[in-house]
Amino acid sequence: MSRKAQQIFDEIARLVEQGSSEIVFIGQNVNSYKQVHDGRTLRLSDLIDIASNINGVERIRFTTSHPLDMTDDLIEIFGSVPQLANQLHLPVQSGSDNVLKAMNRQHTRKLYEDY
């Protein structure tokens, strides 16, 4: 369950007031974030954009993203928000079927490649 956007913005403002300058959006699949706020559906790219306009926010990061949820708007925000770190964390699994099996994963390397 994602947090409400207003809660996030309020927390960022409080953290900046207390001297923080870096914001890190975190979640199991942070780039799948979607919440309705003031009649508008906000995605992670919107959170980043809005957070970048909060006075005192000097650096923004996010983790952990999932390749399936990497959207064009999220890619484009890297070019328009200077506070967004030039870093992208993508969790990858082993390429070995034996290791995947030991990890109790239900997919094989071939299935992933074919996707």
C-alpha positions in Angstrom: 0.0 0.0 0.0 1.5 3.3 -1.1 1.5 6.3 1.2 -0.6 9.3 0.4 1.1 12.0 -1.6 0.3 14.7 0.9 1.9 12.7 3.7 5.1 12.4 1.6 5.2 16.1 0.8 4.6 17.0 4.5 7.4 14.6 5.6 9.8 16.1 3.1 9.0 19.6 4.3 9.6 18.5 7.9 12.9 16.8 7.0 14.2 19.8 5.2 13.2 22.0 8.2 15.3 19.7 10.3 18.3 20.1 8.0 18.0 17.2 5.5 18.9 18.0 2.0 18.6 14.6 0.3 15.4 12.7 -0.2 15.2 9.0 -1.0 12.0 7.5 -2.2 12.0 3.8 -1.3 9.7 0.9 -1.7 9.6 -2.7 -2.9 8.5 -1.4 -6.3 8.8 2.3 -5.9 8.4 3.1 -9.6 4.9 1.6 -9.6 3.7 4.4 -7.3 0.3 5.8 -8.2 -1.9 7.8 -5.9 -4.7 10.3 -6.6 -4.0 13.7 -5.2 -6.2 16.7 -5.7 -8.0 14.9 -8.5 -4.8 14.0 -10.4 -3.1 10.6 -10.5 0.5 11.1 -9.4 3.3 8.7 -10.3 6.9 8.6 -9.0 8.0 11.0 -11.6 5.4 13.5 -10.3 6.7 13.0 -6.7 10.2 13.7 -7.9 9.2 16.8 -9.7 7.1 18.2 -6.8 9.8 17.3 -4.3 12.4 19.1 -6.4 10.5 22.3 -6.0 10.6 22.2 -2.2 13.1 24.7 -1.1 16.1 23.0 0.5 15.9 19.7 -1.4 19.3 19.4 -3.1 19.4 15.7 -4.0 16.7 13.1 -4.8 17.2 9.4 -5.3 14.8 6.4 -5.5 15.2 2.7 -4.9 14.2 -0.1 -5.6 12.8 0.1 -9.1 11.5 -2.7 -11.3 12.3 -2.9 -15.0 8.6 -3.6 -15.9 7.5 -0.4 -14.2 10.2 1.8 -15.9 8.0 4.3 -17.7 8.9 7.0 -20.2 7.9 9.8 -17.8 10.3 8.4 -15.2 13.1 8.2 -17.7 12.4 11.8 -18.9 12.4 13.2 -15.4 16.2 12.5 -15.3 16.7 15.2 -17.9 14.5 17.8 -16.3 15.2 17.6 -12.5 18.8 18.6 -11.7 18.5 17.3 -8.1 17.7 13.8 -9.3 20.9 11.7 -8.9 22.2 10.2 -12.1 21.8 6.7 -10.8 19.4 3.9 -11.4 19.1 0.9 -9.2 17.7 -2.1 -10.9 17.5 -5.4 -9.0 18.7 -8.3 -11.1 18.5 -12.0 -10.4 21.0 -14.6 -11.1 21.4 -15.8 -14.7 21.9 -19.3 -13.5 19.0 -21.7 -13.5 20.6 -23.6 -10.7 20.9 -20.5 -8.5 17.3 -19.4 -9.4 16.0 -22.8 -8.4 18.0 -22.6 -5.1 16.4 -19.2 -4.5 13.0 -20.8 -5.0 12.2 -18.7 -8.1 9.6 -20.0 -10.4 11.2 -18.7 -13.6 14.2 -19.8 -15.7 16.8 -17.8 -17.5 15.2 -18.6 -20.8 11.7 -17.5 -19.6 13.2 -14.1 -18.6 15.1 -13.8 -21.9 12.0 -14.6 -23.9 10.0 -12.0 -22.0 
